[in-house]
């Protein structure tokens, strides 16, 4: 427990962190990777290069300082981060390293303003925060390893099938090399894939949503090809598309993540996706149809056109369920799309369309996709009066913000 003096000092730094947080976290990563380059085997290089990680960590530090007297307020965010840490292999021994260089970065950036009292208070506060993460993650590691079909760390899987779903999305069906049982998962969760890419000094780890229903003898991930290997995000996706083929081996973590479809309710559910945000929605759709066929489901997908629209035939094959309604939006349909009636609406999902076509007052809404798409959906739902407890969404990568006064964080 922190004493009141320490709490007061940490909370007094909130305005400084709001102004200098990103400078501190940028300096933190420079210092830490300079001293411990081996940690680049864990951290996402793309997020580092694009500055997303620095912004996300700055938000996390800011929120921790703001709520240091009641950390339970940020427990949902802590759980999100802990899920990601478990899937990446973050261990207790990493926390002292992070703490050391975070404190050094605060000293570097704030200079004389970083008094001994501030440094001592933040050192003590970091210890409390780190202990909270370590405790939660220990439980997650235990659950992952001890569940039926579970395992610790990374397990070897073989690519059983590789299926092209669209011009930009390819699915990989993977099965364990040891041919033993695999852990089930909740629809919406992801796995981490660890790759050793020829010519690269460090390994690369990426999280991919599971895009099929649980209960199979395989996992399916569906990967979007990002344009160009010069794009940091494209390095791994290009490697998977171009170099990982049927019969190849990949290393995989047990499923993780807290963006999951709730089966405790029987109320209508609306699943909205944009682009490759379709992947966790496919798992949710197929699972709810299997497990709650009586539940009303509205499935809405937005894509640029039919060339980049994955799983259209798969969704069509389950549309016979009388409780399922499916809608396709194309922003720029091709002539072939028009001639073959491959979409329902030209343009974007709007607030007015949602108001007229879905049950606003009693539905739970789940959505995933590019940030502009998610921001538009989120703001539309809020303007339509949907309560926060019925709105669920997932960012790919570090958390961003869907409105100016809402800060969402995720580290690594």
C-alpha positions as CSV (number, residue, x, y, z in Angstrom):
1,X,0.0,0.0,0.0
2,X,1.1,3.5,-0.8
3,X,1.1,6.1,1.9
4,X,-0.8,9.4,1.4
5,X,2.4,11.4,0.8
6,X,3.4,9.2,-2.0
7,X,-0.1,9.2,-3.5
8,X,-0.2,13.0,-3.4
9,X,3.2,13.4,-5.0
10,X,2.4,11.0,-7.9
11,X,-1.0,12.7,-8.5
12,X,0.8,16.1,-8.5
13,X,2.7,14.8,-11.6
14,X,-0.4,14.3,-13.7
15,X,-0.3,17.7,-15.5
16,X,3.4,17.1,-16.3
17,X,2.7,13.6,-17.6
18,X,-0.1,15.0,-19.8
19,X,2.3,17.4,-21.3
20,X,5.5,15.3,-21.5
21,X,4.2,11.7,-21.4
22,X,5.1,10.8,-25.0
23,X,8.6,12.4,-24.6
24,X,9.2,10.3,-21.5
25,X,8.0,7.0,-23.1
26,X,10.0,7.7,-26.3
27,X,13.1,8.2,-24.2
28,X,12.2,5.1,-22.1
29,X,12.2,2.8,-25.1
30,X,15.5,4.3,-26.4
31,X,17.2,3.7,-23.1
32,X,15.8,0.2,-22.5
33,X,16.4,-1.1,-25.9
34,X,19.9,0.4,-25.9
35,X,20.7,-1.6,-22.7
36,X,18.6,-4.6,-23.5
37,X,18.3,-5.2,-27.2
38,X,17.1,-8.7,-26.6
39,X,13.7,-7.3,-25.5
40,X,13.2,-6.5,-29.2
41,X,12.4,-10.3,-29.5
42,X,9.2,-9.5,-27.6
43,X,8.1,-5.9,-28.5
44,X,6.3,-5.1,-31.7
45,X,8.8,-3.4,-34.0
46,X,6.1,-1.9,-36.2
47,X,4.3,-0.2,-33.3
48,X,7.7,1.2,-32.1
49,X,8.5,2.6,-35.5
50,X,5.1,4.2,-36.0
51,X,5.1,5.7,-32.5
52,X,1.9,3.9,-31.5
53,X,3.6,2.1,-28.6
54,X,5.0,5.3,-27.2
55,X,1.6,7.0,-27.2
56,X,-0.1,3.9,-25.7
57,X,2.4,3.7,-22.9
58,X,2.2,7.4,-22.2
59,X,-1.6,7.0,-21.8
60,X,-1.0,4.1,-19.5
61,X,1.4,6.0,-17.3
62,X,-0.9,9.0,-17.2
63,X,-3.9,6.9,-16.2
64,X,-2.0,5.1,-13.5
65,X,-0.9,8.4,-12.0
66,X,-4.4,9.9,-12.2
67,X,-5.9,6.9,-10.4
68,X,-3.0,5.9,-8.2
69,X,-5.2,6.2,-5.1
70,X,-7.8,3.8,-6.6
71,X,-6.2,1.5,-9.2
72,X,-9.4,-0.6,-9.3
73,X,-10.7,2.1,-11.7
74,X,-8.3,1.0,-14.4
75,X,-8.6,-2.7,-13.7
76,X,-10.3,-3.4,-17.0
77,X,-7.4,-1.8,-18.8
78,X,-4.9,-3.7,-16.7
79,X,-6.7,-6.9,-17.6
80,X,-6.4,-6.1,-21.3
81,X,-2.7,-5.4,-21.0
82,X,-2.1,-8.5,-18.9
83,X,-3.9,-10.7,-21.6
84,X,-1.5,-9.3,-24.2
85,X,1.5,-9.7,-22.0
86,X,0.7,-13.4,-21.4
87,X,0.3,-14.0,-25.1
88,X,3.7,-12.4,-25.7
89,X,5.6,-14.1,-22.9
90,X,6.2,-11.1,-20.6
91,X,7.5,-12.5,-17.3
92,X,8.1,-11.1,-13.8
93,X,11.8,-10.6,-14.5
94,X,11.0,-8.0,-17.2
95,X,9.3,-5.6,-14.8
96,X,12.4,-4.4,-12.9
97,X,14.0,-3.6,-16.2
98,X,11.0,-1.6,-17.3
99,X,10.9,0.2,-14.0
100,X,14.6,1.1,-14.0
101,X,14.5,2.7,-17.5
102,X,11.1,4.4,-17.0
103,X,12.5,6.2,-13.9
104,X,15.6,7.1,-15.8
105,X,13.5,8.5,-18.6
106,X,11.5,10.6,-16.2
107,X,14.7,12.0,-14.9
108,X,16.1,12.7,-18.4
109,X,13.0,14.4,-19.7
110,X,12.0,16.4,-16.6
111,X,15.5,17.4,-15.6
112,X,15.6,19.4,-12.4
113,X,11.8,19.2,-12.1
114,X,12.3,15.5,-11.3
115,X,13.0,16.1,-7.6
116,X,14.2,13.3,-5.3
117,X,10.7,13.2,-3.8
118,X,9.1,12.7,-7.2
119,X,11.6,10.0,-8.2
120,X,11.1,8.2,-4.9
121,X,7.3,8.4,-5.1
122,X,7.3,7.1,-8.7
123,X,9.7,4.3,-7.9
124,X,7.4,3.1,-5.0
125,X,4.3,3.5,-7.2
126,X,5.8,1.6,-10.0
127,X,6.5,-1.3,-7.7
128,X,2.8,-1.4,-6.6
129,X,1.6,-1.3,-10.2
130,X,4.1,-3.9,-11.4
131,X,3.1,-6.3,-8.6
132,X,-0.5,-5.9,-9.7
133,X,0.4,-6.9,-13.3
134,X,2.6,-9.8,-12.1
135,X,-0.2,-11.2,-10.0
136,X,-2.8,-11.0,-12.7
137,X,-0.5,-12.4,-15.3
138,X,0.6,-15.3,-13.1
139,X,-3.1,-16.4,-12.9
140,X,-3.4,-16.0,-16.7
141,X,-0.3,-18.1,-17.3
142,X,-1.6,-20.8,-15.0
143,X,-5.0,-20.8,-16.7
144,X,-3.4,-21.1,-20.2
145,X,-1.1,-23.9,-19.2
146,X,-3.6,-25.9,-17.0
147,X,-6.7,-25.7,-19.1
148,X,-7.7,-28.7,-21.2
149,X,-5.5,-28.8,-24.2
150,X,-3.5,-25.8,-22.9
151,X,0.2,-25.1,-22.8
152,X,2.8,-22.6,-21.6
153,X,4.8,-20.3,-23.9
154,X,4.9,-21.1,-27.6
155,X,3.9,-24.4,-29.1
156,X,4.7,-25.6,-32.6
157,X,1.9,-25.8,-35.1
158,X,1.9,-26.9,-38.7
159,X,0.1,-25.1,-41.5
160,X,-2.5,-27.7,-42.6
161,X,-4.2,-25.5,-45.1
162,X,-3.6,-22.1,-46.7
163,X,-6.7,-20.5,-48.3
164,X,-7.0,-17.3,-50.3
165,X,-10.1,-15.5,-49.1
166,X,-9.8,-12.3,-51.1
167,X,-7.2,-10.2,-52.9
168,X,-5.7,-9.1,-49.6
169,X,-6.8,-11.7,-47.0
170,X,-5.4,-15.3,-46.7
171,X,-6.4,-17.8,-44.0
172,X,-4.1,-20.3,-42.4
173,X,-5.5,-23.4,-40.8
174,X,-3.0,-24.6,-38.2
175,X,-2.8,-27.8,-36.2
176,X,-0.4,-28.8,-33.4
177,X,2.7,-30.7,-34.5
178,X,2.4,-33.0,-31.5
179,X,-1.1,-33.9,-32.6
180,X,-2.4,-33.5,-29.1
181,X,-5.6,-31.6,-28.1
182,X,-5.7,-27.8,-28.4
183,X,-7.2,-25.3,-26.0
184,X,-10.7,-24.0,-26.7
185,X,-11.2,-20.3,-26.9
186,X,-13.9,-17.6,-26.6
187,X,-15.0,-16.0,-29.9
188,X,-13.2,-12.8,-30.3
189,X,-9.9,-14.0,-28.8
190,X,-6.5,-14.1,-30.6
191,X,-3.3,-16.1,-30.7
192,X,0.3,-14.8,-31.0
193,X,2.5,-16.1,-33.9
194,X,6.2,-16.0,-33.3
195,X,8.3,-15.8,-36.5
196,X,12.0,-16.0,-37.3
197,X,12.4,-14.1,-40.6
198,X,15.5,-14.7,-42.6
199,X,17.8,-11.7,-42.4
200,X,16.2,-10.3,-39.3
201,X,18.2,-10.0,-36.1
202,X,15.2,-10.4,-33.8
203,X,12.1,-12.5,-33.8
204,X,8.7,-11.0,-34.6
205,X,5.5,-11.7,-32.7
206,X,2.1,-10.7,-34.0
207,X,-1.4,-11.3,-32.6
208,X,-4.1,-12.5,-35.0
209,X,-7.8,-13.0,-34.2
210,X,-9.1,-16.5,-34.4
211,X,-11.6,-16.4,-37.3
212,X,-13.5,-19.6,-36.9
213,X,-15.7,-21.1,-34.2
214,X,-14.0,-23.0,-31.3
215,X,-14.3,-26.7,-30.9
216,X,-12.3,-27.7,-34.0
217,X,-9.0,-29.6,-34.2
218,X,-7.4,-26.5,-35.7
219,X,-7.1,-22.8,-35.3
220,X,-7.8,-20.5,-38.2
221,X,-6.2,-17.0,-38.5
222,X,-6.9,-14.8,-41.5
223,X,-4.2,-12.3,-42.3
224,X,-4.4,-9.1,-44.3
225,X,-1.6,-8.4,-46.7
226,X,-0.2,-5.0,-45.8
227,X,1.2,-3.0,-48.7
228,X,5.0,-3.2,-49.1
229,X,7.7,-4.5,-46.8
230,X,8.8,-1.0,-46.1
231,X,5.6,-0.5,-44.2
232,X,6.5,-1.9,-40.7
233,X,3.1,-3.7,-40.5
234,X,3.9,-5.3,-43.9
235,X,7.0,-7.1,-42.9
236,X,5.2,-9.9,-41.1
237,X,2.1,-10.1,-43.2
238,X,4.1,-10.2,-46.4
239,X,6.2,-13.0,-44.9
240,X,3.2,-15.0,-44.0
241,X,1.6,-14.6,-47.4
242,X,4.7,-15.2,-49.4
243,X,6.8,-17.6,-47.4
244,X,4.6,-19.6,-45.0
245,X,3.0,-22.5,-46.9
246,X,1.2,-25.7,-46.1
247,X,3.5,-28.0,-44.2
248,X,5.5,-25.1,-42.6
249,X,5.9,-24.8,-38.8
250,X,4.9,-21.7,-36.8
251,X,5.2,-21.1,-33.0
252,X,1.9,-20.2,-31.4
253,X,0.7,-19.0,-28.0
254,X,-2.5,-20.2,-26.3
255,X,-5.5,-18.1,-27.1
256,X,-5.9,-14.8,-25.2
257,X,-7.9,-11.6,-25.1
258,X,-10.9,-10.1,-23.3
259,X,-12.9,-8.9,-26.4
260,X,-15.3,-11.8,-26.4
261,X,-18.9,-12.4,-27.2
262,X,-21.0,-12.8,-24.1
263,X,-23.3,-15.9,-24.0
264,X,-24.8,-14.9,-20.7
265,X,-27.4,-12.8,-22.5
266,X,-30.1,-13.7,-25.0
267,X,-30.7,-10.2,-26.2
268,X,-30.1,-9.3,-29.9
269,X,-26.5,-8.9,-30.9
270,X,-25.2,-6.7,-33.7
271,X,-21.8,-7.5,-35.2
272,X,-20.1,-4.8,-37.2
273,X,-16.8,-5.0,-39.1
274,X,-14.7,-3.0,-41.5
275,X,-12.0,-4.6,-43.6
276,X,-9.9,-7.2,-41.8
277,X,-11.9,-6.4,-38.6
278,X,-14.1,-9.1,-40.0
279,X,-11.9,-11.8,-38.5
280,X,-13.1,-11.8,-34.8
281,X,-16.7,-11.2,-36.0
282,X,-16.6,-14.4,-38.1
283,X,-15.8,-16.3,-34.9
284,X,-18.5,-14.6,-33.0
285,X,-21.1,-15.1,-35.8
286,X,-20.4,-18.8,-36.3
287,X,-20.3,-19.5,-32.6
288,X,-23.6,-17.7,-31.7
289,X,-25.3,-19.5,-34.6
290,X,-24.1,-22.8,-33.3
291,X,-24.7,-22.2,-29.6
292,X,-27.6,-19.8,-29.5
293,X,-29.5,-20.3,-32.8
294,X,-32.6,-18.7,-31.3
295,X,-30.7,-15.4,-30.7
296,X,-31.3,-12.5,-33.1
297,X,-28.1,-11.6,-34.9
298,X,-27.4,-8.8,-37.3
299,X,-24.1,-9.1,-39.2
300,X,-22.9,-6.0,-40.9
301,X,-19.7,-5.9,-42.9
302,X,-18.1,-2.9,-44.7
303,X,-15.5,-3.3,-47.4
304,X,-14.2,-1.3,-50.3
305,X,-15.5,-3.8,-52.9
306,X,-15.9,-7.4,-53.6
307,X,-12.3,-7.9,-54.5
308,X,-11.2,-7.4,-50.9
309,X,-14.3,-8.9,-49.2
310,X,-13.4,-12.1,-47.5
311,X,-15.8,-14.9,-46.3
312,X,-18.7,-13.7,-48.4
313,X,-19.6,-17.2,-49.4
314,X,-19.1,-18.5,-45.9
315,X,-21.5,-16.0,-44.4
316,X,-24.0,-16.7,-47.2
317,X,-23.9,-20.4,-46.4
318,X,-25.2,-19.8,-42.9
319,X,-27.8,-17.1,-43.7
320,X,-30.5,-19.7,-43.7
321,X,-31.0,-19.2,-40.0
322,X,-34.2,-17.2,-39.7
323,X,-32.8,-15.2,-36.8
324,X,-29.8,-13.9,-38.8
325,X,-29.8,-10.8,-40.9
326,X,-26.7,-9.9,-42.9
327,X,-25.8,-6.7,-44.7
328,X,-22.9,-5.8,-46.9
329,X,-21.6,-2.3,-47.5
330,X,-19.2,-1.4,-50.4
331,X,-17.6,2.0,-50.5
332,X,-16.5,1.6,-54.1
333,X,-18.2,-1.4,-55.8
334,X,-16.9,-2.7,-59.0
335,X,-19.1,-3.2,-62.1
336,X,-19.0,-6.9,-61.4
337,X,-20.3,-6.3,-57.9
338,X,-23.2,-4.3,-59.3
339,X,-24.1,-6.8,-62.0
340,X,-24.1,-9.7,-59.5
341,X,-25.8,-7.9,-56.6
342,X,-22.9,-8.6,-54.3
343,X,-23.7,-5.9,-51.8
344,X,-26.7,-4.3,-50.1
345,X,-25.7,-0.7,-49.6
346,X,-23.2,1.5,-51.5
347,X,-21.3,3.8,-49.1
348,X,-20.7,3.7,-45.4
349,X,-22.5,2.5,-42.3
350,X,-24.3,5.6,-41.0
351,X,-26.2,6.6,-37.8
352,X,-29.4,6.9,-39.7
353,X,-29.0,3.5,-41.4
354,X,-28.4,1.9,-38.0
355,X,-31.4,3.7,-36.5
356,X,-33.6,2.3,-39.3
357,X,-32.3,-1.2,-39.6
358,X,-31.2,-2.5,-36.2
359,X,-32.7,-2.8,-32.8
360,X,-31.0,0.1,-31.0
361,X,-32.7,-0.1,-27.6
362,X,-31.9,-3.7,-26.5
363,X,-29.0,-4.9,-28.7
364,X,-25.4,-5.5,-27.7
365,X,-23.0,-4.1,-30.3
366,X,-19.6,-5.6,-31.1
367,X,-17.3,-3.9,-33.7
368,X,-13.8,-4.0,-35.1
369,X,-12.0,-2.5,-38.0
370,X,-9.9,0.5,-39.1
371,X,-9.9,3.3,-36.5
372,X,-12.0,5.7,-38.7
373,X,-14.6,3.0,-39.1
374,X,-14.7,2.3,-35.4
375,X,-14.8,6.0,-34.4
376,X,-17.8,6.5,-36.8
377,X,-19.6,3.5,-35.3
378,X,-18.9,4.4,-31.7
379,X,-20.0,8.0,-32.1
380,X,-23.1,6.9,-34.0
381,X,-24.1,4.5,-31.2
382,X,-23.5,7.1,-28.5
383,X,-25.6,9.6,-30.4
384,X,-28.4,7.0,-30.7
385,X,-28.3,6.6,-26.9
386,X,-26.6,3.2,-26.6
387,X,-25.2,2.7,-23.1
388,X,-21.5,2.0,-22.6
389,X,-22.2,-1.5,-21.2
390,X,-23.7,-2.5,-24.5
391,X,-20.8,-1.3,-26.6
392,X,-17.8,-3.6,-27.2
393,X,-14.9,-3.1,-29.5
394,X,-11.4,-4.2,-30.3
395,X,-8.3,-2.3,-31.6
396,X,-5.7,-4.2,-33.6
397,X,-2.5,-3.2,-31.9
398,X,-2.1,-0.5,-29.2
399,X,-5.3,1.0,-28.1
400,X,-6.4,4.3,-29.6
401,X,-9.1,6.8,-28.8
402,X,-12.6,6.8,-30.2
403,X,-13.4,10.2,-28.7
404,X,-11.4,13.0,-27.4
405,X,-12.1,12.4,-23.7
406,X,-11.8,8.6,-23.8
407,X,-8.4,7.2,-23.3
408,X,-7.8,3.5,-24.0
409,X,-4.4,2.0,-23.5
410,X,-2.5,-1.2,-24.2
411,X,1.2,-1.9,-23.9
412,X,3.7,-3.9,-25.9
